[in-house]
Amino acid sequence: MKIAGIDSCPLGWVVILHDYKKFSFEAVKSIDELMELHPDLNRVFIDIPIGLSSIDFTRTIENKLRKELGNRSSTIFTPASRKAIYASDYDKARDINKRVLGKSISIQSYNISKKIKEIDQFMVYKTDELEIYESHPEICFKYLNDLDVIQTKKSTKEGFEERFQLLKQHYPQLEKLYQNIIQTFTKSKVKPDDILDAMVLCVSNLKSSPSGLNFIEDEHNIDEKGIFIKVAY
């Protein structure tokens, strides 16, 4: 079974793969490019919202995710509505989101809308053989860390090392993999914390294989396109 953990990066997407007891990596400009390279990919955990709000449906799972992380809940952001992510510019996105959800969106939220849109479109034409699930790195780190939320920020040296050490405790071979990635791609294309996030998503995906998938769900769990909203860890 070939699985992956995927995170957004300046180049596009950084991907940590696992197949036949071996880790590998890719950095691609698009999900379509990834599928061309790995058409046999079976299951993906990706750090991007899947399933979006609309006039008649409000995505509410962020409330549960924030409770999971306690005082680290600021790492959870509420995505724009579907119509807003398809807007041609930031001002239009803000106006649309106000009409749909009654509130504006931050520039940070708008800046990731292109990636959310890419996955929203991909969900329509992906093959049935590929399972793709929304995930969240800090949630994955919590469950990898015996249910203890990591309090440091991954953008700091201390926070990065704390998380990387935890990953290497489970899979020491990730040390060499990380070195290979940073030797292949500059930080302007793939940032260290992007690699870390893709790694923990892949590890969580891998660890769930023997015991079955684990999800955080909410009552509002099917959007207007029929997409199920649930976060895997």
Secondary structure, DSSP 8 states (H G I E B T S, - for coil): --EEEEEE-SSSEEEEEEETTEEEEEEES-HHHHHHH-TT--EEEESS--S--BTTB---HHHHHHHHHGGGGGG------HHHHT-SSHHHHHHHHHHHHSS---HHHHHTHHHHHHHHHHHHH--TT-EEEEE-HHHHHHHHTTT----S-TTSHHHHHHHHHHHHHH-TTHHHHHHHHHHHS-TTTS-HHHHHHHHHHHHHHHHHHHH---EEEEEEEE-TT--EEEEE-
